[in-house]
Amino acid sequence: MPLTLEYRYQKKFILHWGEMGNAWGINRTVAQVHALLFVSPKPLYAEEIQNTLAVARSNREHQPPLSGRAWGIVRVVARAG
């Protein structure tokens, strides 16, 4: 199945945002998570982020868990199920 143009641009944006974050002194993975959440049309679970970005679970667990909330870019959303 061919990838859509939108998906390819989103992937490029996420990769470039990670590079820019790294240049700003922000962990590359944290910057990529920020970019993914920015372009996502819906809230994402940690496992969805991990799978989408191909981030190792150990890397995900070493990131400061509250940094996104402290920066005002992430909020907790309660969902049924």
C-alpha positions as CSV (number, residue, x, y, z in Angstrom):
1,M,0.0,0.0,0.0
2,P,1.6,3.3,-1.0
3,L,2.1,5.9,1.7
4,T,0.0,9.1,1.5
5,L,1.6,12.4,0.8
6,E,0.2,13.7,4.1
7,Y,1.9,10.8,6.0
8,R,5.2,11.4,4.3
9,Y,5.2,15.1,5.2
10,Q,4.2,14.3,8.8
11,K,7.1,11.8,9.0
12,K,9.5,14.4,7.6
13,F,8.2,17.0,10.0
14,I,8.7,14.7,13.0
15,L,12.2,13.8,12.0
16,H,13.2,17.4,11.3
17,W,11.6,18.6,14.5
18,G,13.7,16.0,16.4
19,E,16.9,17.4,14.7
20,M,15.9,21.0,15.6
21,G,15.2,20.0,19.2
22,N,18.6,18.3,19.4
23,A,20.2,21.6,18.2
24,W,18.3,23.5,20.9
25,G,19.5,21.1,23.6
26,I,16.3,19.1,23.8
27,N,16.5,15.3,23.7
28,R,15.8,14.2,20.1
29,T,13.1,11.7,21.2
30,V,11.3,14.3,23.3
31,A,11.2,16.7,20.4
32,Q,9.9,13.9,18.1
33,V,7.2,13.1,20.6
34,H,6.2,16.7,20.7
35,A,6.0,16.8,16.9
36,L,4.0,13.6,16.7
37,L,1.5,15.0,19.3
38,F,1.3,18.2,17.4
39,V,0.3,16.6,14.1
40,S,-1.9,13.8,15.6
41,P,-5.6,14.4,15.2
42,K,-6.3,12.5,18.4
43,P,-4.8,11.9,21.8
44,L,-2.2,9.1,21.8
45,Y,-1.3,6.4,24.4
46,A,2.3,6.0,25.3
47,E,2.4,2.7,23.5
48,E,1.1,4.3,20.3
49,I,3.8,6.9,20.5
50,Q,6.4,4.3,21.2
51,N,5.3,2.2,18.2
52,T,4.9,5.1,15.8
53,L,8.3,6.5,16.5
54,A,10.0,3.1,17.0
55,V,11.2,4.2,20.4
56,A,12.6,1.5,22.7
57,R,10.6,1.1,25.9
58,S,13.8,1.8,28.0
59,N,14.3,5.1,26.2
60,R,10.6,6.1,26.8
61,E,11.0,5.3,30.5
62,H,14.1,7.4,30.9
63,Q,12.4,10.6,29.7
64,P,11.1,13.0,32.3
65,P,7.4,12.0,32.5
66,L,6.1,15.4,33.4
67,S,8.1,17.6,31.0
68,G,5.3,17.7,28.4
69,R,2.8,18.7,31.0
70,A,5.2,21.2,32.6
71,W,5.7,22.9,29.2
72,G,2.0,23.0,28.6
73,I,2.1,20.8,25.5
74,V,0.6,17.7,27.0
75,R,-2.4,17.2,29.1
76,V,-3.9,14.1,30.6
77,V,-7.2,13.0,29.1
78,A,-9.4,10.4,30.8
79,R,-10.9,8.0,28.3
80,A,-13.2,5.0,28.9
81,G,-11.9,1.6,28.1
